[in-house]
């Protein structure tokens, strides 16, 4: 029975060593997994923090511009100053919308889009027509070409992108829309 006891003790010892090695290896792998997970979480937080800082900076810019507009609105009652202030306000909202549109999956995008649509409807209710010419034919009377690009999905002469909306008040063009116009590539033979 001595050999049997020896084999039993050896098997038990080998099993314990193997179990310890497996446990150590598992702890090592789990530790590495948790380190990687922690690093990913840290990177995600850094990215979110950076995004929030950009939004905070944009909000501060908007606040300063809003204060300037508020002082214009409470000026001497001049209609031109009032229209200028409303356009400046619409420009701020348009800029915020363009900023948010850089990441259309962001929850800020839907809020910015809602603000922009509300601002457009309020401006139009006050008699200010907003010129946003996306995918419309270029019209030199209401558009200003800031550049050209090629998009095979649109005919030549159509607006590919509106860089800055234009405005019409009482049938007078206050500012033409700044646009990028589609220009077909020329083939040199």
NORVEN-V810046 format. One record per backbone hydrogen bond with DSSP energy under -0.5 kcal/mol. NH is the residue of the N-H (numbers start at 1). CO is the residue of the C=O. Records with the same first field share a line. If there is no record, write none. Layout:
NH=CO ; CO
//
This chain:
5=1
6=2
7=3
8=4
9=5
10=6
11=7
12=8
13=9
14=10
15=11
16=12
17=13
18=14
19=15
20=16
21=17
22=18
23=19
24=20
25=21
26=22
27=23
28=24
29=25
30=26
31=27
32=28
33=29
34=30
35=31
36=32
37=33
38=34
39=35
40=36
41=37
42=38
43=39
44=40
45=41
46=42
47=43
48=44
49=45
50=46
51=47
52=48
53=49
54=50
55=51
56=52
57=53
58=54
59=55
60=56
61=57
62=58
63=59
64=60
65=61
66=62
67=63
68=64
69=65
70=66
71=67
72=68
73=69
74=70
75=72
82=78
83=79
84=80
85=81
86=82
87=83
88=84
89=85
90=86
91=87
92=88
93=89
94=90
95=91
96=92
97=93
98=94
99=95
100=96
101=97
102=99
103=100
104=101
106=103
109=106
110=106
111=107
112=108
113=109
114=110
115=111
116=112
117=113
118=114
119=115
120=116
121=117
122=118
123=119
124=120
125=121
126=122
127=124
128=123
129=127 ; 168
131=166
132=130
135=159
136=133
138=157
142=139
143=139
144=177
146=179
147=179
149=181
154=151
157=182
158=155
159=136
160=180
161=180
163=161 ; 178
164=178
166=131
167=175
168=129
169=172
170=127
172=169
174=167 ; 172
175=167
177=142
178=164
179=144 ; 177
180=161
181=147
182=158
183=149
188=186
189=187
//
